[in-house]
Amino acid sequence: MPRVAALYRYPLKGFTPEPCEALSVLRSGQVAGDRVLGIRFADTEAPDNAWSRKTGMLALVNTPGLACLRVRFDAATLRLRIDLNDATLVDAPLDDQGRRRIADAVADYVLTLKENPLTDHPERLPLRVVGDGVTPRYHDSEAGEVTLHGRGSLAALARALSVAEISELRFRSNVAVDGLEAWEEQSWVGRKLRVGSVLFEAGKPKLRCLATHANPETGKRDLAVLETLTSAFG
């Protein structure tokens, strides 16, 4: 029987997850506290309080080394802390000065990475921290749907990649489900399903991007996930 195995939200768009014991779903359909902040390029024209495509933001898709950072966001005090290994990269509130400190600290780190979207694009600096820390806004799609995957599908993908296992953190879902056959969750499209006390309607399969190639521990692109999904599973 399917069961919820893990829950995640991502306070800072494109960065590492926050494992959760429970999630709250807003009437608008988004997970509370999910993608409530983002780090945007200077030349992105979208207003700070508006959704935009991730191509205008710092994210794992363009900066795999972000996987090495650990994000802690205190929603009660609106304070963001980012750690690298055993050191704190930045710890600041979301006032104007704090946002500047966060953006500058992250930019300094990103510029040390071999693969980064800033070195050859100075027009993207300075970075800016966007979002009020409350409103879920910076998802891949403007609707900000709740996402899930079955761990059986990850096991099948690992076999196709000839690796022992593949971390579900690569896929950045809100809900991980045990007790399913590989790709069984794909058959739920268009159906109603209950997760905890919330009744959902399953939408379409989620398109994946290069963020899945980034190892969640090392920040290196080490597995050809997209190519394997296409060649092995269509």
C-alpha positions in Angstrom: 0.0 0.0 0.0 1.4 3.4 -0.9 2.6 5.5 2.1 4.2 8.9 2.5 7.9 8.3 3.2 9.3 11.8 3.3 8.2 15.4 3.0 10.2 18.4 1.8 9.9 22.1 1.1 12.4 24.4 -0.4 12.3 27.9 1.2 15.0 29.3 -1.1 14.3 28.5 -4.8 17.0 26.4 -6.4 18.8 25.6 -3.1 18.8 22.6 -0.7 15.6 21.2 0.9 14.2 21.4 4.3 13.0 17.9 5.5 9.6 18.2 7.3 7.6 16.1 9.6 4.4 17.6 8.1 3.4 20.1 5.4 0.6 22.6 5.3 -1.1 23.2 1.9 -2.6 26.6 1.3 -6.0 27.1 -0.3 -4.2 28.4 -3.3 -2.7 24.9 -3.7 1.0 25.6 -2.8 2.9 24.2 0.2 3.3 26.8 2.9 6.8 28.0 3.1 7.9 26.5 -0.2 9.9 28.6 -2.7 9.1 31.8 -0.7 12.6 33.3 -1.5 14.8 33.4 -4.6 18.1 34.9 -5.7 17.6 36.7 -9.0 20.1 38.0 -11.6 20.4 41.8 -11.9 19.3 41.8 -15.5 16.1 39.8 -14.9 13.3 42.3 -15.6 10.5 40.6 -13.6 9.4 42.6 -10.5 10.8 41.2 -7.3 7.3 40.1 -6.1 6.4 38.4 -9.3 7.0 34.9 -10.7 9.6 34.4 -13.4 11.3 31.5 -15.1 14.2 29.9 -13.3 16.5 30.9 -16.1 16.5 34.4 -14.5 17.5 33.1 -11.1 20.4 31.3 -9.4 19.5 27.7 -9.2 20.9 24.1 -9.4 20.1 24.0 -13.1 22.8 26.6 -13.8 24.9 26.3 -10.7 25.3 22.6 -9.5 27.6 23.7 -6.7 24.7 25.2 -4.8 24.0 21.6 -3.7 27.0 22.0 -1.3 25.2 24.7 0.6 22.8 24.1 3.5 19.9 26.5 3.9 18.1 27.2 7.2 15.2 29.6 7.1 13.5 30.8 10.2 10.0 31.7 9.0 9.1 33.2 12.4 11.9 35.7 12.4 12.4 35.9 8.6 16.1 35.1 9.0 18.1 33.1 6.5 21.3 31.2 7.2 23.5 29.4 4.6 26.2 27.0 5.7 29.1 25.6 3.7 30.7 22.5 5.2 31.1 23.4 8.9 31.2 27.2 8.4 28.4 29.7 8.1 28.6 31.5 4.8 26.0 34.1 5.9 23.3 34.6 8.5 21.1 37.6 8.1 17.5 38.9 8.4 15.4 39.8 5.3 15.8 43.6 5.7 17.5 45.6 3.0 21.0 45.3 4.5 20.5 41.6 5.3 19.4 40.8 1.7 22.5 42.6 0.4 24.7 40.5 2.7 23.0 37.3 1.6 23.3 38.2 -2.1 26.9 39.2 -1.9 28.0 36.2 0.1 26.3 33.8 -2.3 27.8 35.6 -5.3 31.3 35.4 -3.8 30.8 31.6 -3.4 29.4 31.1 -6.8 32.3 32.9 -8.5 34.7 30.3 -7.0 32.9 27.5 -8.8 34.2 26.2 -12.1 30.7 26.0 -13.5 28.7 29.1 -12.7 26.4 31.6 -14.5 28.2 34.8 -13.4 31.8 34.8 -14.5 31.0 35.2 -18.2 27.9 37.4 -17.5 28.9 40.4 -15.4 25.5 41.9 -16.3 23.9 39.5 -13.9 25.5 41.1 -10.9 24.7 42.2 -8.3 22.4 39.4 -7.4 19.3 40.3 -5.4 17.3 38.3 -2.9 13.6 38.4 -3.8 10.4 37.3 -2.0 8.8 38.1 1.3 9.6 34.9 3.0 5.9 34.1 3.4 4.3 33.8 -0.1 5.1 30.7 -2.2 6.0 32.2 -5.5 9.2 31.0 -7.2 8.3 27.5 -8.4 9.2 26.2 -11.8 5.6 26.8 -12.9 3.6 29.8 -12.0 0.8 27.7 -10.4 3.3 26.2 -7.9 1.8 22.8 -7.7 2.7 20.2 -5.0 5.0 17.6 -6.5 5.6 13.9 -5.6 7.5 10.9 -6.8 7.5 7.2 -6.0 10.7 5.6 -4.7 10.1 2.6 -6.9 10.7 4.8 -9.9 14.0 6.0 -8.4 15.0 2.4 -8.0 14.3 1.6 -11.6 16.2 4.7 -12.7 19.2 3.7 -10.6 19.2 0.3 -12.3 19.1 2.0 -15.7 22.0 4.2 -14.6 24.0 1.2 -13.3 24.3 2.7 -9.8 23.3 1.3 -6.4 20.9 4.1 -5.6 20.0 7.6 -6.6 19.2 10.3 -4.1 15.6 11.6 -4.3 16.9 15.0 -3.4 17.9 15.4 -7.1 14.2 15.5 -8.0 13.2 18.2 -5.5 9.7 16.9 -4.9 7.5 17.8 -1.9 6.3 14.3 -1.3 8.2 11.0 -1.6 6.0 7.8 -1.7 7.0 4.2 -0.8 5.0 1.1 -1.8 4.6 1.8 -5.5 5.8 -0.1 -8.5 8.1 1.8 -10.8 6.3 4.6 -12.6 3.0 3.7 -11.0 2.4 7.3 -10.0 2.2 8.2 -13.7 -1.1 6.3 -13.8 -2.6 8.7 -11.2 -2.9 11.6 -13.7 -6.4 12.9 -13.7 -7.4 11.0 -10.6 -8.2 12.2 -7.1 -5.8 11.1 -4.3 -5.6 11.9 -0.6 -2.3 12.7 1.1 -2.8 13.0 4.8 -5.9 15.2 5.2 -5.6 16.9 1.8 -7.4 15.8 -1.3 -5.5 16.4 -4.5 -6.1 16.0 -8.2 -3.1 14.5 -9.9 -1.9 16.7 -12.8 0.6 16.0 -15.5 4.1 14.4 -15.1 6.7 17.1 -14.2 9.3 17.9 -16.8 12.8 17.6 -15.3 15.9 19.7 -16.0 19.7 19.6 -15.5 19.3 20.1 -11.7 18.8 16.3 -11.6 22.4 15.8 -12.8 23.9 17.5 -9.7 25.0 15.3 -6.9 23.3 16.5 -3.7 26.5 16.0 -1.7 29.3 17.0 -4.0 27.6 19.6 -6.2 29.1 17.9 -9.3 27.1 16.8 -12.4 27.8 13.1 -12.2 24.8 11.2 -13.7 23.1 11.6 -17.1 19.6 11.5 -15.6 17.7 13.2 -18.5 19.2 11.2 -21.2 18.6 8.0 -19.3 15.0 8.8 -18.6 14.4 9.4 -22.3 16.4 6.4 -23.6 15.3 3.8 -21.0 11.8 4.9 -20.2 10.6 7.1 -23.1 
